[in-house]
Amino acid sequence: MKIKQRKKTPPLSVIERFSNERVFLIIIFLLLIASAVFYSQPQVAMWIGFLMAAYATVSNDSIQSLGTFIESNKHRKWYLLWIYVGTIFIVTVTISWVIYDGDVTYQRLLDSEGNSKYPHPENFSFFMLMAPLLLLILTRLRMPVSTTFLMLSVFSSTSSGITSMITKSLSGYVIAFVVSALVWYFGYDFIRKRFKSRKVHPGWMVAQWFVSGLLWAVWVMQDGANVAVFLPRKLDGTQFFIFTAVIFIGLGLLFYLRGDKIQKVVSEKVRISDIRAATLIDFTYALILIYKLFISTVPMSTTWVFLGLIGGREIAVNLARLKKGKKHKQKAMRLIGKDFLYAAIGLIISLLLASTVNPAIKEDVLGLFR
């Protein structure tokens, strides 16, 4: 009688070990100590904050800008996706850096007259560095929070900067929810019949890559400020090179990990892995972001827009299904409620951090509760 030998599991790679929870906690602890030691040294603190913000922001927001792209391209080599998305990032920020004389945020942090509601501080606060650190933890917990609120609130000079962000983000959520619900409810039968076949026309792959590239470029224009906020408002050549290189490498890590743990927020939704559905979602999302991009230069939470888009779709699909029953509808409501709760938690944390850094904002926040 032959005894089957157990196959030896291959050793974990360095990046897979990074994904381990114990290693993650050690990294968080080291970053916490570094923040506490160097926050009073501006030239060091800004780079520590930037490094944390670069990975935390892109990885948390990957569910909205790259989530459907990653989910529907699981069968492709990760480095092909990385090179494509990374190239678009470099081109997009380079255009802003050239046109706006060193500003890589498309004037999200600096207007044409050189004024800013989110000035670069002469001295950093410890709580400013806590914002990206908390974002890393929330991302690890698969919580899709608004990186815009969390990163920019602690730099806001007045409460009006936060209020304008919230107002624009709420309107974006409502617009995305309504548009998505209408498209998927009234077009469900047509879409279901057209997408019934498992065989996908090659043209859909071309369309999805084009739409995903467009969406990613628009996201960089909107949310690149969340990463660059720790750096000077105008970058010189060396600073610009470090800025682009760090984020480009971080994108490679993100694609290697296939979106990391927060990718589950996308994969648990109905038929997102279908390249045709993913393309329709991304195209709708890109159109809304383009509209919001040109309507004003006020920073906006793209996370809230994405949650509205996905939430509207989930509700519409479950209402339009031929199969009646409460099971699917209840599941959809739970998913939407959970996502919205996480977004609300992120907003509350943002306000608390901003109140700690800026006494004027603290008074305004307390005034709202009074």
Secondary structure, DSSP 8 states (H G I E B T S, - for coil): -------------HHHHHTSHHHHHHHHHHHHHHHHHHTT-HHHHHHHHHHHHHHHHHHHHHHHHTHHHHHTTTTS-HHHHHHHHHHHHHHHHHHHHHHTTT--STTSSS-TTS--SS---SS--HHHHHHHHHHHHHHHTT----HHHHHHGGG-SSHHHHHHHHHHHHHHHHHHHHHHHHHHHHTHHHHHHHT-SS---HHHHHHHHHHHHHHHHHHHHHHHHHHHTTS-SS--HHHHHHHHHHHHHHHHHHHHTTT-GGGHHHHTSTTTTSHHHHHHHHHHHHHHHHHHHHH--S---HHHHHHHHHHHHHHHHHHH-SS--HHHHHHHHHHHHHHHHHHHHHHHHHHHHHHHH-HHHHHHHHHHH-
